[in-house]
Amino acid sequence: MARPSKYPRELRERAVRMVAEAVERGDHPSEFVAIRTIAAKLGIGSAETLRKWVRQAEIDGGARPGKTTQEIGEIRELKREVAELRRAKEILKAASAFFAAELDRPSRF
């Protein structure tokens, strides 16, 4: 299971919105300067963390190509399901081999 995020969803959304507004207004010479400034202001450990949030928000909004947050979640769920089904298949294969061997043994009675 994935560990919970260190930052609440509301903080992530607010930070992304602040970056978008700052870039739109032209408050900073570049997007990265805006990201670095806002990350420091909000106490986000790394500007790279905020940059990833901004990029993912752009993907989710359709402004950038890539997998949306929803698609990533679906892929994660499907991978989990595939792993569970593979484990079940191995258990069933072992059980069928065990019972097949039981049928092949001569009866003692």
GUKOL-436722 format. One record per residue: residue in three letters; x, y negated, z negated of N, C-alpha, C in turn. Coordinates in steps of 0.1 Angstrom, whole numbers, plus 2048, in hexadecimal, padded with zeros to 3 digits. Layout:
<sites>
ALAXYZXYZXYZ...
</sites>
This chain:
<sites>
MET80880C8008008008008097F4800ALA8057EA80780D7DD80880B7D57FBARG8167CF7F88157C77EC80D7BA7EEPRO8067B57E47FE7A97E680779D7E9SER8027937F080A7887F480D77F7E7LYS81977A7E781D7717DC8157647DCTYR8107607E88097537E97FA7567ECPRO7F274E7E57E37507E77DF74C7F6ARG7D57527FB7D074F8087CD74080AGLU7C77398007C472B8017D1723803LEU7DB7267FC7E871F7FD7ED72080BARG7ED72D8117F272F81E7EA727828GLU7DD7278277D47208307D771182FARG7D870C8237DB6FD8217E86F9827ALA7F27018258006FE82A8006FE839VAL7F970883F7F870884E7F16FB853ARG7E66F884C7DE6EC8507E66E084FMET7EE6DF8447F66D38428016D184DVAL8076DD8518116DC85C80A6D8869ALA7FF6DD86C7F86D98787F56CA878GLU7F06C586D7EC6B786C7F96AE86DALA8036B28668106AA8668166AA874VAL8156B587C81B6B58898126AD892GLU8056AE8917FB6A68997FD697897ARG7FF69388A80168588880E68088BGLY81868988D82568589082D680884ASP82A68587883068186C83F68586BHIS84368F873850695872856696880PRO86369588286969688F8676A3896SER8656AE88F8636BB89585A6C488CGLU8556CE89284C6D788A8546DE87FPHE8606E18828686E887786B6DF86BVAL86D6D286E86F6C88638626C885BALA8576C786184A6C785A8486D4852ILE84C6DF85884A6EC8508546EC844ARG8606E88468696E883B8656DE830THR8606D283385B6C982A84F6CE822ILE8466D38298396D782383C6E481AALA8456ED81F8486F981784E6F4809ALA8576EB80A85D6E67FD8536DF7F4LYS84A6D77FA8406D07F38366D97ECLEU8336E47F28296EE7ED82F6F97E4GLY83D6F97E48447037DC8447117E2ILE8447117EF84571D7F78547207F8GLY85872C7F48667307F286F72D7FFSER86973080A87172E817869728822ALA87071F82986971983586572383FGLU86D72E84086B73984985D740846THR85A74183A84D74683684173E83BLEU84273183A83872883F83872884EARG84472985484472A86383D736868LYS83E74186283774E86682874C864TRP82474585981674385881073A863VAL81873086681372787181372E87EARG81D73788181C73E88E81174888EGLN80E74F8838037588827F5751884ALA7F474587E7E873D8807E673988EGLU7F17368957F07338A47EC73F8ACILE7F074B8A87EC7578AF7DD7598ACASP7D975889F7CB75A89C7C27508A3GLY7C77448A57BF73A8AB7BF73B8BBGLY7C77448C07C77468CE7D173C8D6ALA7D97358CE7E272B8D47EF7328D8ARG7F273E8D37FE7458D67FB7538D8PRO80275A8E17FF7688E38057718D7GLY7FF77C8D58037858CA7F878C8C4LYS7FA7948BA7F079C8B37EA7938A8THR7DD7928A87D678A89D7D7792890THR7D478B8857D47908787CB79C877GLN7BF79B87D7B57A587D7BB7B2885GLU7C17B08907C77BB8987D27C2890ILE7DA7BA8897E57C08817DF7C8876GLY7D47C48707CD7CB8657C77D886AGLU7C17D88767BB7E487C7C67EE880ILE7D17E98857DD7F28887E27F987CARG7E37F18717E87F68647DE80185FGLU7D17FF8607C780885C7C8815864LEU7C98138717CA81F87A7D6827877LYS7E28218757EE8288727EC830865ARG7E682A85B7E383184E7DA83D851GLU7D083B8597C784685C7CE852863VAL7D784E86D7DE8588757E786086BALA7EE8598627F78608587EF86A850GLU7E386584B7DA86E8437D687A84BLEU7D28788577CD8838607D988D863ARG7E58888647F08918677F389985AARG7F289384E7F489B8427E98A6841ALA7DD8A28447D28AC8437D48B784DLYS7D98B48597DC8BE8637E78C885EGLU7F18C38587FC8CB8537F78D5848ILE7EE8CF83F7E98D78357E08E383BLEU7D88DF8447CF8E984B7D78F4852LYS7E28EF8597EB8F98607F1902856ALA7F68FE84B7FC9068417F291083BALA7E690B8387DB9138337D791E83DSER7D691B8497D29258537DD92F855ALA7E992B8547F49358557F493F849PHE7F193983D7F09418317E594B832PHE7D99478367CE9508377CF95A842ALA7D595684D7D895F8587E196A853ALA7EB96784B7F49718467ED97B83DGLU7E39758357DB97E82C7D3988834LEU7CE9848407C698D8487CE99884EASP7DB9958517E399F8577E99A984EARG7E89A78417ED9B18377E49BD836PRO7E99C98357E19D58337DA9D4826SER7CE9DA8257C79DA8197CD9E5810ARG7CD9E38027D29ED7F97C79F67F4PHE7BB9F47F87B09FD7F37ADA077FD
</sites>
